[in-house]
Amino acid sequence: MSDVLLRAEAVSRRFGAFTAVDDVSMQVGPGEVVGLLGANGAGKTTLMRMLLGLLGTSDGRVEVLGGPPDRDRRRRLGYVPQNLGLYPDLTAAENLRFVADAYGTPVPTLPGDLETYRDRLVGAMPLGAQRQLAFVVALSHRPEVLLLDEPTSGVDALSRAALWDTIREQASTGTGVLVTTHYMQEAQQCDRLLLMADGRLVGQGSVADIVGSTRAAAVRTDDWAAVFATLNAAHVPVILAGRDVRVADVDLDEVRRILAEAGLAVTVEPVEATIEERMLVLARSRP
């Protein structure tokens, strides 16, 4: 097997005057789970659609399983889009028969916990069950590469954990996986991370590689709502982590001054920065 399953080389995609993806190079190898991170509009889905051959490139090239993403190579991919790619007006069983006919494979077996939904219209199934079904469909033809666009969005923590067990199980057999996610705890389960902002690849590697020199502090107080509102009104980059108010890449003395003038009693302590804070800093540095 090739040591590269997915590759983008200096890929760009423009829609008129708007550049959705700007000079991005990346790759995914066998058995590797690569997380693609970034805020909404960062270019993640556009990059994934180019890798799938669903969208042409404006510049650069993509390579899938050793060549261009033609029909034969696309048959060796598994894809779970954000909208799941299921037919809501067909039952679960009819969706499975459809994909089996399309790929010329046996009809997939429903896992036990989905059997109760066999004859139910997909559009009437709970979201967690729909996402499970989308995984069954995507894996039904034993793909060599999986592309998953926010595959666990909107489901509960237990369902997310089960879906990630499936992802790791596939990777253990040599399947390459590219997954977009906005759950930072899921990023920890990836072998390598790619961070996009404004269409560009702005960081890659481990969590520590991406966070880099970003600094953060926790602002602890009994009146966290007032502290958050005050800092946000002062245009300080701020997020909530539980009831801790966190700030990133700002002068801590300035933070203390703003809150003291508002009559708020706080303690401000440096803490280890997270990917969320790195993303916050990037978002606020946009022109």
N, C-alpha and C positions, 0 to 999 in steps of 0.2 A: 504494500500500500504506500502511496505517496506520503511524504512527510508534510504536505500542505493540502488540505481539503478545500479551503476557501481562501481566496486571495483578492485583495483590491490594491491596485497600484496607481497612486496619484489620481484617484477618482474624484471627479466633480460632477455635480448635476445642477443645472440652472433652469429656472422657470421664468422666462422673460428676463427682467432685470434682477430677479431674486435668486441668490445662490443658496440652495438647500444643503448641499454637501460640497466642501471646498478642499480639494487636494488631500484626500484621505488615503492612507496606505495601512493595511492591516492583513492579518492572516489567522487561520484557525487550523490546528493540526489534529490528527487522530486521537481520540480519547481525551480531548481537551475541552473544558467548559470555559468559554470566554464570555465575560459579562460586558455588555455595551450599555454605558450609563450616560445620562444627560437629562437636562430639563426638557419639558415639552417644547417642540420646535427646534431641538438641537440638531436634527438630521438623522436620527437613529433609524427610523422606519424607512426613510428614503434610501439610506445606504443598504439596508436589508433587502429592499425591493430590487435594487440594482444587482445585488449578489444572486438573487433568485432569478434574474433575467426577466422580471416583470416590468422593469423600467430601464431604458437605455441610459448610458452615461453621456455627459457632455464632453468630458475629457477623461483620459486614463482608461484603464481596462479592469475587468473583473475576470476571475478564473475560478471555475468550480470543478472539482474532481479532475484536475489536470487539463481543462480546456474551457472554452466559452460556455455559458449557461444555455446550451441548446436543449431541445426537447428530451433527448435521450438522457442527458445528465440531470435534468430537472426531475426525471422519474426516480432518481436515486436520492432525492432530498425529501425531508419531512418538514412541514411548515405549519406552525400554529400562529395565525395572524391575530391582531388585537381583537378583531370581531369574530374570532374563532373559526371562521370558514365552514360553518355548518349550515344546513338548510333548515331553518326554523319551522317550515310548514311540512317537514317530513318527520316521521318518528325516528327514534334512535336506531332501531333496526333497519329502517329504510336508508338512513345515512350510511350505515355500515355496508349494506348491500351495494349502494351506489359507488363507494370508494373501492370496493372489491372488484366491481365490474370495470371501473376506470383503470385499475392497475393490473387486472387479470390475475388477482390473488384470491385465496380463500377468504370467505367472510370472517372478519375478526370476531373473536369471542369477547363478550362483554364481561368485565370484572363483576364479581358477585354483588358488590354494592351498587352497581348500575343496572343489574338485571331487572329491578322493579320498574325501571324507566323504559324498558324495551319497546313497548308499544305506545309510549307517550310522545306527543309532538315535542320536538327539541325546544321550541319557543316557550313551552309551558314547564320546562325542567328548571330546577334551581341552578343558579349560575355555577356553583361548585361542580354540580353534576355535568353541566355543559362543558366545563373546562376539562374534566376527566375524559369525557367523550371525545373532545377535540384531540387529546393526546392519543387515545386509542386509534383514531382515524389517521393521525400523522405517523404513527408507528406501524401501521398495518402492513406496509410493504417492506419493512425492515430497512429503513433508509441508512445511508452511510453518513449523512450530515443532517442535523436538526437545526432549524432556525425558528426561534421562539420569540414572538414580539409581545412583551408584557403578559406572559402565559398565566400568571397567578393573580393578576389584577382583580380586585373585588371579591376575593374569596377569603374565608377565615383562616386563621393561623394553622390549624390542623390540616386543612386541605392544601395549603401552600406547602407544608412540610411533606405531605404525601406526594405531591407533584414533583418536588425536588428530589425525593427518593427515586422517582422514575427517571429524572434527568441524569442523576449520578449513575444509576444502573445502566443506562444506555451508554454513557461515557466509558464505563468499565469494560464494555465490549469493543471499544475502539471507535465508536461514533463520535464525530466532532460536533460540538454544540456551540451555537452563538445565541445568546439570550439577552434581550433587553429587559430591564427591571427598574422600578423606582423604589423598591424596598431595599434599603441599605444593608439590612441583615442578610438578605439574599446575596448581596455582592460578596460577602465573606465566604460563600460556598463556591465561588468561581475560582478557577486556577489562575486566571489572569483577567485584568480589567482594562477596558478602553473607555476613556471619558471624552465625550463630545460636547462642544459649546459653540453655538452660532455656526454649525456646519463643519467645524474643524475638529481634528483630533488634538486635544490639549493635554492629555496625560494618558499613560498606560503603565501596566505593571501591577504591583501589589497595591493594597490600600495605602501603605506607607509611601510608596512611590508617587501615588497620585496626590495625596495630601501635601507632600513636600514640605515647604517651609511655612505653610499656612499656620497662623497662630490663632488661638481661641481662648475664651475665658467664660466661666460660668458666673452669672449674677444671681446670687441666692438671696431670697427675701420672702417674707410672708405675703406680700402684696404683688405677686408675680404678674398679674394682669395689668396693674398700673405701670409696673416697670416696663413690660413689653410695649404697652401703648406709648409711653414716654419716649423710649429709645426709637421706636418705629417712626414717631412723629419728628424726631431729630435726624432722621435718615441714617441711623446707625444700622449696619447689617446685623439683623437679630433673628433668631429662631427660638422655638420652644422645644425643650427635650424633657418631657414630663412636665414638672412645674419649675424646672430650671430654665432660666432665660440665658441664652448663650449668644455671644457676639464673636465676630471673626475679623481678624486683621484690622483692629482699631486701637487707638491710644486708650489704654485703660484709665489713665488719669482723666481723660476727657469724658469717658463713660461715668466715672464717679462724680465729676463736676455736674454733668447734666442731671443726674439723679438726685444729687444733693440740692440743687436749685429747685427741683420739683418736690423737695421735702420727703424723699423716699429713703428709708434706711436699708442699706444693702451691704453685702460683702461681695467683692469681686476677686475671683481666684483664677489664675491661669490653669487651663486644662488641655489635654491632648485634643487636637483638632480632628474632625471627622470628614468623610467625603461630602456630607451635606454642607458643611461649612466651606469646603473648597468650592463646591458648586455655587454657593451663595456669593462668595467673593468674585467668581467668574461672572455671574449674572450682573453684579453691580458694577463691574468694570466695562460693561458694554458701552460703546459710544452712543 
